[in-house]
Amino acid sequence: MEPGAPVAEAADEAFIARLGELVSLVGSASALARRAGISHSGLSRYMAGGDPSRRVLTALAQAAEVSLAWLASGVGPMRPPSAPALPTSTLRLVPYLAETEGTSSRDEVGPSTRKDFTAQAFCFRWLNDNGLDDTRLSALEVRGESMAPTLRPGNIVLIDTDAREIEDDRLYLLRDDSHLLIRRLQLEIGGTVRALADNPVHREFVAPRDSLKLLGRVVWCGALL
C-alpha cells in the first residue's frame, strides 16, 4: 500500500461523515438530494465514497446552508459567520408553488404575492407528528373567495402533493383547464365526484373521478386573525 493511501482513505471517511451531518440537518437523504438538485442515486454514490464535482459540492453546501470550504475539506466552521445556527436544525422550508409550474392570473391559489417570500418554515417535529413529509409539500397563497369562509384571500395553505386518493369531504387542489382552484370533494355513486365551493355564490360541479386533475390535498391553513 502506498504511504499516502491511509490518509486519503481517512479523508474520504471524514467527507462521508460531513455528508451525514448534512443529511441530519436537512432531515433525510432524499430531502438533501432534492434541495441540491441531484439524484438520490448520485447522493448515495458520494456517501459511499464517490468524488463529487465542484458544482455538486456547491449545490450540497447551499442546500444545507453550510460552508463550502468546510464541506469540501473540513477546514473552518461548518456554517458561515452570518448563517443562523438554529433554523436549519429545527425548521424545514416548504417552497411556494413556482410561477413556472403553469400558474395564471385566473388561479384561485398561487405563489405568495410577496416576491421576497419563496418558502414557509415549519418545525420538522410538528411535520413528523402530523405525518407530513416536507419533500412532498408545497405552499400556496389563497387568492379567490370560492372557499370562504373556510379559506380567505391571503391565507396560506399547505398541499400534500402525494395525497391524490380522494377522501370524502376533504379539500383538494385541482387544475381545471389552465387554472388552479381548491374544492371540497365528495364521493358519489357511480364513480363520480361532486366538487363543492364553500362559498355558496360559486357553483358546484360533478365530474367522473378519472377526469379530475388532482395536484394534492390541503393539509393545513394559516391565517391572520
LOFIDO-520297 format. One record per residue (C-alpha): x, y, z; chain; residue number from 1. Coordinates in pm, 1 decimal. Layout:
N
filum X:X; Y:Y; Z:Z; chain:A; n:NUM $
...
REM end
This chain:
225
filum X:0.0; Y:0.0; Z:0.0; chain:A; n:1 $
filum X:128.9; Y:344.3; Z:-88.2; chain:A; n:2 $
filum X:232.3; Y:561.0; Z:210.5; chain:A; n:3 $
filum X:-33.1; Y:820.9; Z:134.4; chain:A; n:4 $
filum X:-320.8; Y:576.9; Z:92.7; chain:A; n:5 $
filum X:-435.4; Y:560.0; Z:457.8; chain:A; n:6 $
filum X:-450.3; Y:939.8; Z:471.5; chain:A; n:7 $
filum X:-667.3; Y:955.7; Z:158.9; chain:A; n:8 $
filum X:-896.3; Y:685.1; Z:297.3; chain:A; n:9 $
filum X:-931.8; Y:877.5; Z:625.0; chain:A; n:10 $
filum X:-1008.7; Y:1194.0; Z:430.1; chain:A; n:11 $
filum X:-1283.6; Y:1010.3; Z:236.5; chain:A; n:12 $
filum X:-1435.8; Y:883.2; Z:560.3; chain:A; n:13 $
filum X:-1428.3; Y:1235.5; Z:702.6; chain:A; n:14 $
filum X:-1607.3; Y:1369.2; Z:392.8; chain:A; n:15 $
filum X:-1870.7; Y:1095.6; Z:416.8; chain:A; n:16 $
filum X:-1921.0; Y:1190.2; Z:781.6; chain:A; n:17 $
filum X:-1972.7; Y:1553.8; Z:679.4; chain:A; n:18 $
filum X:-2229.3; Y:1444.4; Z:422.3; chain:A; n:19 $
filum X:-2404.1; Y:1255.3; Z:701.8; chain:A; n:20 $
filum X:-2420.4; Y:1578.1; Z:900.0; chain:A; n:21 $
filum X:-2587.8; Y:1749.5; Z:602.5; chain:A; n:22 $
filum X:-2847.8; Y:1472.7; Z:589.3; chain:A; n:23 $
filum X:-2918.9; Y:1523.4; Z:961.6; chain:A; n:24 $
filum X:-2951.3; Y:1899.3; Z:914.1; chain:A; n:25 $
filum X:-3194.6; Y:1873.4; Z:623.9; chain:A; n:26 $
filum X:-3390.6; Y:1577.2; Z:763.2; chain:A; n:27 $
filum X:-3333.1; Y:1298.7; Z:510.9; chain:A; n:28 $
filum X:-3112.6; Y:1197.0; Z:220.8; chain:A; n:29 $
filum X:-3399.0; Y:1239.9; Z:-25.7; chain:A; n:30 $
filum X:-3463.9; Y:1593.2; Z:101.4; chain:A; n:31 $
filum X:-3095.3; Y:1683.0; Z:65.6; chain:A; n:32 $
filum X:-3082.9; Y:1544.4; Z:-288.6; chain:A; n:33 $
filum X:-3399.8; Y:1731.0; Z:-387.5; chain:A; n:34 $
filum X:-3280.4; Y:2063.1; Z:-246.4; chain:A; n:35 $
filum X:-2939.6; Y:2025.0; Z:-409.1; chain:A; n:36 $
filum X:-3093.1; Y:1931.0; Z:-743.1; chain:A; n:37 $
filum X:-2912.8; Y:1597.8; Z:-771.1; chain:A; n:38 $
filum X:-3042.4; Y:1242.0; Z:-796.5; chain:A; n:39 $
filum X:-3084.6; Y:1025.2; Z:-489.6; chain:A; n:40 $
filum X:-2861.0; Y:763.4; Z:-650.7; chain:A; n:41 $
filum X:-2594.2; Y:1027.9; Z:-708.0; chain:A; n:42 $
filum X:-2601.1; Y:1130.2; Z:-342.6; chain:A; n:43 $
filum X:-2579.6; Y:763.3; Z:-240.8; chain:A; n:44 $
filum X:-2272.3; Y:726.5; Z:-459.9; chain:A; n:45 $
filum X:-2099.8; Y:1021.6; Z:-290.8; chain:A; n:46 $
filum X:-2190.6; Y:887.1; Z:52.7; chain:A; n:47 $
filum X:-2028.7; Y:559.4; Z:-48.1; chain:A; n:48 $
filum X:-1701.4; Y:733.4; Z:-131.8; chain:A; n:49 $
filum X:-1763.0; Y:880.9; Z:-478.1; chain:A; n:50 $
filum X:-1586.7; Y:1202.8; Z:-572.6; chain:A; n:51 $
filum X:-1838.1; Y:1488.3; Z:-634.7; chain:A; n:52 $
filum X:-1765.1; Y:1773.6; Z:-874.1; chain:A; n:53 $
filum X:-1719.9; Y:2132.2; Z:-759.2; chain:A; n:54 $
filum X:-2070.4; Y:2209.4; Z:-886.1; chain:A; n:55 $
filum X:-2222.2; Y:1928.7; Z:-678.0; chain:A; n:56 $
filum X:-2026.4; Y:2032.8; Z:-368.7; chain:A; n:57 $
filum X:-2152.1; Y:2388.7; Z:-408.8; chain:A; n:58 $
filum X:-2512.3; Y:2270.1; Z:-451.3; chain:A; n:59 $
filum X:-2491.0; Y:2048.9; Z:-141.5; chain:A; n:60 $
filum X:-2340.4; Y:2328.5; Z:68.2; chain:A; n:61 $
filum X:-2610.5; Y:2572.4; Z:-41.4; chain:A; n:62 $
filum X:-2886.9; Y:2316.5; Z:17.5; chain:A; n:63 $
filum X:-2786.4; Y:2274.2; Z:383.8; chain:A; n:64 $
filum X:-2657.7; Y:2632.0; Z:430.7; chain:A; n:65 $
filum X:-2307.5; Y:2524.7; Z:531.9; chain:A; n:66 $
filum X:-1963.9; Y:2649.3; Z:435.0; chain:A; n:67 $
filum X:-1832.5; Y:2512.6; Z:105.5; chain:A; n:68 $
filum X:-1476.2; Y:2505.6; Z:244.7; chain:A; n:69 $
filum X:-1592.0; Y:2304.1; Z:545.4; chain:A; n:70 $
filum X:-1783.2; Y:2056.0; Z:331.6; chain:A; n:71 $
filum X:-1501.5; Y:2008.2; Z:81.5; chain:A; n:72 $
filum X:-1208.3; Y:1987.3; Z:321.5; chain:A; n:73 $
filum X:-1328.7; Y:2012.8; Z:680.9; chain:A; n:74 $
filum X:-1146.0; Y:2344.7; Z:717.0; chain:A; n:75 $
filum X:-1307.8; Y:2624.9; Z:916.6; chain:A; n:76 $
filum X:-1652.6; Y:2643.2; Z:1078.7; chain:A; n:77 $
filum X:-1938.9; Y:2437.3; Z:943.0; chain:A; n:78 $
filum X:-2154.8; Y:2746.8; Z:899.3; chain:A; n:79 $
filum X:-2054.2; Y:3084.9; Z:762.0; chain:A; n:80 $
filum X:-2045.2; Y:3350.3; Z:1038.6; chain:A; n:81 $
filum X:-2361.2; Y:3515.3; Z:904.3; chain:A; n:82 $
filum X:-2565.7; Y:3196.4; Z:887.7; chain:A; n:83 $
filum X:-2814.5; Y:3138.0; Z:1171.7; chain:A; n:84 $
filum X:-2744.7; Y:2826.2; Z:1377.1; chain:A; n:85 $
filum X:-3099.3; Y:2739.3; Z:1471.2; chain:A; n:86 $
filum X:-3335.6; Y:2742.9; Z:1170.3; chain:A; n:87 $
filum X:-3187.6; Y:2464.8; Z:957.7; chain:A; n:88 $
filum X:-3154.6; Y:2234.4; Z:1258.7; chain:A; n:89 $
filum X:-3513.8; Y:2274.9; Z:1375.1; chain:A; n:90 $
filum X:-3709.9; Y:2402.1; Z:1074.0; chain:A; n:91 $
filum X:-3792.0; Y:2277.7; Z:728.3; chain:A; n:92 $
filum X:-3854.7; Y:2518.4; Z:440.4; chain:A; n:93 $
filum X:-4158.6; Y:2439.9; Z:224.9; chain:A; n:94 $
filum X:-4134.8; Y:2617.8; Z:-113.2; chain:A; n:95 $
filum X:-4417.4; Y:2811.9; Z:-267.7; chain:A; n:96 $
filum X:-4553.8; Y:2676.5; Z:-592.6; chain:A; n:97 $
filum X:-4340.5; Y:2837.1; Z:-862.6; chain:A; n:98 $
filum X:-4484.5; Y:3064.4; Z:-1131.2; chain:A; n:99 $
filum X:-4315.3; Y:2840.1; Z:-1386.0; chain:A; n:100 $
filum X:-4540.7; Y:2547.2; Z:-1291.2; chain:A; n:101 $
filum X:-4822.2; Y:2679.1; Z:-1510.1; chain:A; n:102 $
filum X:-4987.7; Y:2931.7; Z:-1281.5; chain:A; n:103 $
filum X:-5200.5; Y:3209.3; Z:-1432.6; chain:A; n:104 $
filum X:-5393.3; Y:3521.0; Z:-1333.7; chain:A; n:105 $
filum X:-5712.6; Y:3310.9; Z:-1318.8; chain:A; n:106 $
filum X:-5578.9; Y:3090.1; Z:-1041.8; chain:A; n:107 $
filum X:-5768.2; Y:3092.8; Z:-711.7; chain:A; n:108 $
filum X:-5442.7; Y:3000.0; Z:-536.3; chain:A; n:109 $
filum X:-5081.4; Y:3065.2; Z:-629.1; chain:A; n:110 $
filum X:-4735.0; Y:3175.4; Z:-517.6; chain:A; n:111 $
filum X:-4705.4; Y:3438.0; Z:-247.1; chain:A; n:112 $
filum X:-4778.6; Y:3790.5; Z:-366.6; chain:A; n:113 $
filum X:-4471.8; Y:3890.3; Z:-166.0; chain:A; n:114 $
filum X:-4186.0; Y:3825.0; Z:-407.5; chain:A; n:115 $
filum X:-3938.1; Y:3803.7; Z:-118.7; chain:A; n:116 $
filum X:-4137.5; Y:3512.8; Z:26.5; chain:A; n:117 $
filum X:-4016.7; Y:3199.9; Z:-150.6; chain:A; n:118 $
filum X:-4086.1; Y:2945.9; Z:126.0; chain:A; n:119 $
filum X:-4263.4; Y:2890.1; Z:457.2; chain:A; n:120 $
filum X:-4077.6; Y:2742.6; Z:754.8; chain:A; n:121 $
filum X:-4225.5; Y:2466.2; Z:970.8; chain:A; n:122 $
filum X:-4091.8; Y:2277.0; Z:1271.1; chain:A; n:123 $
filum X:-3982.9; Y:1935.0; Z:1148.4; chain:A; n:124 $
filum X:-4110.1; Y:1769.3; Z:1465.6; chain:A; n:125 $
filum X:-4457.0; Y:1917.7; Z:1407.1; chain:A; n:126 $
filum X:-4446.7; Y:1792.3; Z:1048.2; chain:A; n:127 $
filum X:-4339.9; Y:1443.6; Z:1158.7; chain:A; n:128 $
filum X:-4602.2; Y:1429.4; Z:1435.1; chain:A; n:129 $
filum X:-4869.6; Y:1501.1; Z:1174.8; chain:A; n:130 $
filum X:-4737.0; Y:1251.9; Z:921.6; chain:A; n:131 $
filum X:-4617.9; Y:1520.9; Z:678.7; chain:A; n:132 $
filum X:-4303.8; Y:1495.4; Z:467.4; chain:A; n:133 $
filum X:-4164.2; Y:1837.3; Z:371.7; chain:A; n:134 $
filum X:-4025.4; Y:1693.7; Z:47.0; chain:A; n:135 $
filum X:-4384.7; Y:1635.4; Z:-69.6; chain:A; n:136 $
filum X:-4532.2; Y:1969.0; Z:39.7; chain:A; n:137 $
filum X:-4594.7; Y:2293.3; Z:-148.4; chain:A; n:138 $
filum X:-4716.8; Y:2623.1; Z:-3.4; chain:A; n:139 $
filum X:-4977.2; Y:2837.8; Z:-176.6; chain:A; n:140 $
filum X:-5149.4; Y:3168.0; Z:-107.7; chain:A; n:141 $
filum X:-5528.5; Y:3178.8; Z:-141.6; chain:A; n:142 $
filum X:-5636.6; Y:3443.7; Z:-392.6; chain:A; n:143 $
filum X:-6007.2; Y:3385.7; Z:-454.3; chain:A; n:144 $
filum X:-6323.6; Y:3381.1; Z:-240.6; chain:A; n:145 $
filum X:-6460.7; Y:3048.0; Z:-362.6; chain:A; n:146 $
filum X:-6376.0; Y:2860.3; Z:-39.9; chain:A; n:147 $
filum X:-6476.8; Y:3134.8; Z:206.0; chain:A; n:148 $
filum X:-6528.7; Y:3129.1; Z:497.5; chain:A; n:149 $
filum X:-6305.2; Y:2818.9; Z:527.5; chain:A; n:150 $
filum X:-6025.4; Y:2979.6; Z:324.5; chain:A; n:151 $
filum X:-5994.0; Y:3351.9; Z:257.2; chain:A; n:152 $
filum X:-5767.4; Y:3557.5; Z:30.3; chain:A; n:153 $
filum X:-5424.5; Y:3591.9; Z:187.4; chain:A; n:154 $
filum X:-5445.4; Y:3262.2; Z:378.9; chain:A; n:155 $
filum X:-5151.3; Y:3025.7; Z:332.8; chain:A; n:156 $
filum X:-5223.6; Y:2658.3; Z:266.3; chain:A; n:157 $
filum X:-5000.8; Y:2352.1; Z:252.2; chain:A; n:158 $
filum X:-5061.3; Y:2095.7; Z:-20.4; chain:A; n:159 $
filum X:-4951.8; Y:1733.2; Z:20.4; chain:A; n:160 $
filum X:-4867.7; Y:1658.5; Z:-342.9; chain:A; n:161 $
filum X:-4860.8; Y:1281.9; Z:-280.2; chain:A; n:162 $
filum X:-5218.7; Y:1270.9; Z:-142.6; chain:A; n:163 $
filum X:-5415.3; Y:1215.4; Z:-462.6; chain:A; n:164 $
filum X:-5657.5; Y:947.9; Z:-347.5; chain:A; n:165 $
filum X:-5987.8; Y:1119.1; Z:-273.2; chain:A; n:166 $
filum X:-6107.1; Y:1110.4; Z:86.9; chain:A; n:167 $
filum X:-6469.5; Y:1214.8; Z:119.7; chain:A; n:168 $
filum X:-6536.5; Y:1579.1; Z:213.0; chain:A; n:169 $
filum X:-6169.9; Y:1686.8; Z:213.8; chain:A; n:170 $
filum X:-6016.9; Y:1986.6; Z:32.4; chain:A; n:171 $
filum X:-5805.8; Y:1926.1; Z:-279.4; chain:A; n:172 $
filum X:-5602.2; Y:2135.3; Z:-521.3; chain:A; n:173 $
filum X:-5726.7; Y:2088.5; Z:-877.6; chain:A; n:174 $
filum X:-5613.3; Y:2204.6; Z:-1217.2; chain:A; n:175 $
filum X:-5918.3; Y:2298.4; Z:-1423.7; chain:A; n:176 $
filum X:-5824.2; Y:2377.4; Z:-1784.0; chain:A; n:177 $
filum X:-5548.1; Y:2635.4; Z:-1737.1; chain:A; n:178 $
filum X:-5602.3; Y:2749.2; Z:-1377.6; chain:A; n:179 $
filum X:-5575.3; Y:2621.0; Z:-1020.5; chain:A; n:180 $
filum X:-5855.6; Y:2600.0; Z:-768.1; chain:A; n:181 $
filum X:-5937.7; Y:2437.5; Z:-435.7; chain:A; n:182 $
filum X:-6260.8; Y:2244.9; Z:-392.8; chain:A; n:183 $
filum X:-6422.8; Y:2021.6; Z:-134.1; chain:A; n:184 $
filum X:-6466.4; Y:1680.3; Z:-295.4; chain:A; n:185 $
filum X:-6746.6; Y:1439.5; Z:-212.5; chain:A; n:186 $
filum X:-6766.6; Y:1086.0; Z:-348.4; chain:A; n:187 $
filum X:-7083.0; Y:999.7; Z:-539.5; chain:A; n:188 $
filum X:-7231.0; Y:667.6; Z:-651.1; chain:A; n:189 $
filum X:-7116.6; Y:554.1; Z:-993.8; chain:A; n:190 $
filum X:-6758.3; Y:675.5; Z:-980.7; chain:A; n:191 $
filum X:-6836.3; Y:1045.0; Z:-997.5; chain:A; n:192 $
filum X:-6716.9; Y:1321.7; Z:-766.8; chain:A; n:193 $
filum X:-6902.0; Y:1633.5; Z:-654.9; chain:A; n:194 $
filum X:-6675.9; Y:1940.1; Z:-628.7; chain:A; n:195 $
filum X:-6812.4; Y:2198.1; Z:-385.0; chain:A; n:196 $
filum X:-6717.1; Y:2557.2; Z:-316.5; chain:A; n:197 $
filum X:-6775.5; Y:2650.3; Z:49.0; chain:A; n:198 $
filum X:-6886.0; Y:2993.6; Z:-70.3; chain:A; n:199 $
filum X:-7248.3; Y:2943.9; Z:-190.9; chain:A; n:200 $
filum X:-7203.5; Y:3214.6; Z:-455.8; chain:A; n:201 $
filum X:-6984.2; Y:2971.3; Z:-651.0; chain:A; n:202 $
filum X:-7147.5; Y:2679.1; Z:-825.5; chain:A; n:203 $
filum X:-7062.2; Y:2314.1; Z:-763.4; chain:A; n:204 $
filum X:-6995.7; Y:2065.6; Z:-1040.9; chain:A; n:205 $
filum X:-6996.8; Y:1688.3; Z:-1082.6; chain:A; n:206 $
filum X:-6732.7; Y:1505.7; Z:-1285.3; chain:A; n:207 $
filum X:-6602.4; Y:1149.9; Z:-1334.8; chain:A; n:208 $
filum X:-6322.2; Y:1070.5; Z:-1092.1; chain:A; n:209 $
filum X:-6076.3; Y:995.4; Z:-1373.6; chain:A; n:210 $
filum X:-6133.1; Y:1334.6; Z:-1536.9; chain:A; n:211 $
filum X:-6018.7; Y:1536.1; Z:-1232.9; chain:A; n:212 $
filum X:-5659.4; Y:1662.8; Z:-1237.9; chain:A; n:213 $
filum X:-5571.5; Y:1633.9; Z:-868.6; chain:A; n:214 $
filum X:-5248.6; Y:1804.2; Z:-760.8; chain:A; n:215 $
filum X:-5275.4; Y:1715.9; Z:-391.7; chain:A; n:216 $
filum X:-5475.5; Y:1757.8; Z:-72.6; chain:A; n:217 $
filum X:-5491.9; Y:2065.9; Z:150.5; chain:A; n:218 $
filum X:-5346.3; Y:1959.7; Z:487.1; chain:A; n:219 $
filum X:-5301.3; Y:2292.0; Z:669.2; chain:A; n:220 $
filum X:-5416.5; Y:2651.7; Z:658.7; chain:A; n:221 $
filum X:-5262.8; Y:2956.6; Z:826.4; chain:A; n:222 $
filum X:-5427.4; Y:3297.1; Z:858.5; chain:A; n:223 $
filum X:-5402.2; Y:3628.0; Z:1040.2; chain:A; n:224 $
filum X:-5693.8; Y:3691.3; Z:1277.1; chain:A; n:225 $
REM end
